[in-house]
Amino acid sequence: MTPCLAEFFGTMFLILLGNGVVANVVLNETKGNNGGWIVITTGWALAVYVGVVLAAPYSGAHLNPAVTIGLAVAHQFAWNRVLGFIIAQLGGAMVGAFLVWLIYKDHLFKTDDKGLQLMIFCTKPAIRKPSMNIISEIIGTFVLIFIIFYFTNAEIVKDKTPIGLGSLGAIPVAFLVWAIGLSLGGTTGYAINPARDLGPRIMHSILPIKGKGSSEWGYAWVPLIGPLIGSLLAAGLYLWIK
């Protein structure tokens, strides 16, 4: 298992289980229909746990371009490895979204609401106001990245493990993502991860879905740029105060 392959599979499982819980809650005639926000945020936290457990021994389990870039800015990850990690993360997110579509295809067919169809792939704000939506993504990602620095504490625990989310174990990271979802996620659906939103949004645009609406590319820059800004701010503050 190479580091990039670990990032691919870790992100694939993250999206398969994370977007899968959204599909289970919002699509018609599923066993989990109308399960609510607690189910979604818990499912996403557990999805992070699974992805980190898989990838941590080999890549540090970034699973998120914002994490990869934040660690590189903070001099805790080599810049020449950043692009490979991001490509692997994006590819894993796309495959994970495809698997969710495959599993829930019949329920997509029975769900006419185009907004709900889109939500099982990517984020959609509760109130569409990009100037405020991007602030939500910046703050949510800032919390994620800044706390991760203190989880990892700049230690390499194994020769094959670059610094990343896996250095303290998966459970604290899962709790962190759970806390962000419960407290800060109600405005935009807390992408806090450019690959998590962009990869599945691409899949929504190309997969056959009965009555499919827009992939809302006009909004896609918010969950792409917001997390990157939040990551840079977190890395900058960490470097300033450490």
C-alpha positions in Angstrom: 0.0 0.0 0.0 1.6 3.2 -1.1 0.8 6.6 0.6 -1.2 7.8 -2.5 -3.1 4.5 -2.7 -3.9 4.8 1.0 -5.3 8.3 0.4 -7.4 7.0 -2.5 -8.9 4.2 -0.6 -9.3 6.1 2.7 -11.1 8.9 0.9 -13.2 6.4 -1.0 -14.5 4.8 2.2 -14.9 8.3 3.8 -17.3 9.3 1.0 -19.0 5.9 0.6 -20.0 5.9 4.3 -20.4 9.7 4.7 -22.5 10.3 1.6 -24.1 7.0 2.2 -25.6 8.1 5.5 -26.9 11.3 3.8 -28.6 9.1 1.1 -30.1 6.9 3.8 -31.6 9.8 5.6 -32.9 12.0 2.7 -33.9 9.7 0.0 -37.4 8.2 -0.2 -38.3 4.7 1.0 -35.0 4.0 2.7 -34.9 2.4 6.1 -33.3 5.5 7.5 -35.5 8.1 5.9 -35.9 11.2 8.0 -33.4 10.0 10.5 -32.3 13.6 11.1 -29.1 15.7 11.6 -27.8 13.6 14.5 -27.8 10.5 12.3 -26.0 12.4 9.5 -23.3 13.9 11.7 -22.7 10.6 13.5 -22.5 8.8 10.3 -19.9 11.3 9.0 -17.8 11.0 12.2 -17.8 7.2 11.8 -16.9 7.5 8.2 -13.9 9.6 9.1 -12.9 7.0 11.7 -13.0 4.2 9.1 -11.1 6.2 6.5 -8.4 7.2 9.0 -8.0 3.6 10.4 -7.4 2.4 6.8 -5.0 5.1 5.6 -3.2 6.2 8.7 -0.4 3.6 8.8 0.6 4.4 5.2 -0.1 8.1 4.5 -1.1 9.7 7.8 -4.7 9.7 6.6 -5.1 13.3 5.4 -8.1 12.4 3.2 -8.6 16.1 2.6 -6.7 18.6 0.4 -7.1 21.2 3.1 -5.3 19.0 5.6 -2.5 18.2 3.1 -2.0 21.9 2.2 -2.2 23.0 5.9 0.4 20.5 6.9 2.7 21.6 4.1 2.3 25.2 4.9 3.2 24.4 8.6 6.4 22.6 7.3 5.0 19.2 8.5 4.6 17.7 5.0 6.7 17.8 1.9 5.4 20.1 -0.9 6.5 17.7 -3.6 4.0 15.2 -2.3 1.0 17.5 -2.1 -0.2 17.2 -5.7 -0.1 13.4 -5.6 -2.1 13.3 -2.4 -4.8 15.7 -3.7 -5.2 13.7 -7.0 -5.6 10.5 -4.9 -8.1 12.2 -2.6 -10.2 13.5 -5.5 -10.2 10.2 -7.3 -11.2 8.3 -4.1 -14.1 10.8 -3.5 -15.4 10.2 -7.0 -15.3 6.5 -6.7 -17.0 6.7 -3.3 -19.8 8.8 -4.7 -20.2 6.4 -7.6 -20.7 3.5 -5.1 -23.3 5.5 -3.2 -25.2 6.2 -6.4 -25.0 2.5 -7.3 -26.3 1.4 -3.9 -29.1 3.9 -3.7 -30.0 4.1 -7.4 -33.6 2.8 -6.9 -34.2 5.3 -4.1 -32.9 8.1 -6.2 -35.5 7.0 -8.8 -38.2 7.3 -6.2 -37.0 10.8 -5.0 -38.3 13.6 -7.2 -36.8 16.5 -5.2 -33.7 17.6 -7.1 -32.2 19.3 -4.1 -32.3 16.0 -2.1 -30.8 14.2 -5.0 -27.9 16.7 -5.1 -27.4 16.5 -1.3 -26.3 12.8 -1.4 -23.4 13.9 -3.6 -22.3 17.3 -2.4 -23.1 20.1 0.0 -26.0 22.5 -0.3 -26.4 25.5 2.0 -29.5 25.9 4.1 -29.7 29.6 3.2 -27.8 30.3 -0.1 -25.8 33.4 0.6 -22.2 32.8 -0.6 -20.7 35.7 1.3 -21.8 34.0 4.6 -21.6 30.4 3.4 -17.8 30.8 2.7 -17.4 32.2 6.2 -19.0 29.1 7.6 -16.6 26.9 5.6 -13.6 28.9 6.6 -14.4 28.7 10.3 -15.3 25.1 10.2 -12.1 24.1 8.4 -10.0 26.4 10.6 -11.3 24.5 13.6 -10.5 21.2 11.9 -7.0 22.0 10.9 -5.9 24.0 13.9 -7.0 21.2 16.3 -5.3 18.6 14.1 -2.0 20.3 14.7 -2.4 19.6 18.3 -3.6 16.0 17.8 -0.5 15.2 15.7 1.9 17.3 17.9 4.5 17.2 15.0 5.5 13.6 15.8 6.3 10.7 13.4 5.4 7.5 15.1 6.6 5.1 12.5 9.1 5.4 9.7 6.4 4.8 7.0 3.9 7.2 8.5 4.3 10.9 7.5 2.8 13.4 9.9 -0.9 13.5 9.5 -4.2 12.6 11.1 -3.2 9.1 12.0 -0.5 9.9 14.5 -2.7 9.9 17.5 -5.3 7.5 16.3 -8.7 7.8 14.5 -11.1 8.3 17.4 -10.1 11.9 18.3 -10.4 12.9 14.7 -13.8 11.4 14.4 -14.9 13.2 17.5 -13.6 16.5 16.1 -15.5 16.1 12.8 -18.6 15.1 14.8 -18.3 18.3 17.0 -17.9 20.5 13.9 -20.9 18.9 12.3 -23.1 19.2 15.3 -22.1 22.8 16.2 -21.1 24.5 12.9 -22.5 22.3 10.1 -26.1 23.5 9.9 -25.4 26.4 7.6 -23.6 24.8 4.6 -23.5 21.1 5.4 -19.9 21.5 6.5 -17.8 20.4 3.5 -14.6 21.3 5.2 -12.9 19.3 2.5 -12.6 20.3 -1.1 -12.3 16.7 -2.4 -15.4 15.7 -0.4 -17.5 18.2 -2.3 -15.8 18.5 -5.7 -15.4 14.8 -6.5 -19.0 13.8 -5.8 -20.3 17.0 -7.5 -18.5 15.9 -10.7 -20.1 12.5 -10.4 -23.6 14.1 -10.0 -23.0 16.0 -13.2 -22.1 12.9 -15.2 -24.1 10.0 -13.7 -27.6 9.2 -15.0 -30.3 10.2 -12.5 -34.0 10.4 -13.3 -35.2 14.0 -13.2 -31.7 15.3 -12.3 -31.4 19.0 -11.6 -28.4 21.3 -11.7 -25.1 20.3 -10.1 -25.0 24.0 -8.9 -21.5 24.7 -10.2 -22.2 28.4 -9.4 -21.9 27.5 -5.7 -19.1 24.9 -6.0 -16.4 27.5 -5.4 -17.6 28.0 -1.8 -16.8 24.5 -0.5 -13.6 24.5 -2.6 -12.1 27.9 -1.7 -13.5 28.2 1.9 -11.7 25.2 3.3 -8.4 26.2 1.7 -8.6 29.6 3.3 -9.5 28.1 6.6 -6.6 25.7 6.3 -4.1 28.5 5.5 -5.4 30.6 8.4 -5.0 27.7 10.8 -1.5 26.9 9.6 -0.5 30.5 9.9 -1.8 30.9 13.4 -0.1 27.6 14.4 3.2 28.8 13.1 2.8 32.1 14.9 2.0 30.8 18.3 3.9 27.5 18.5 
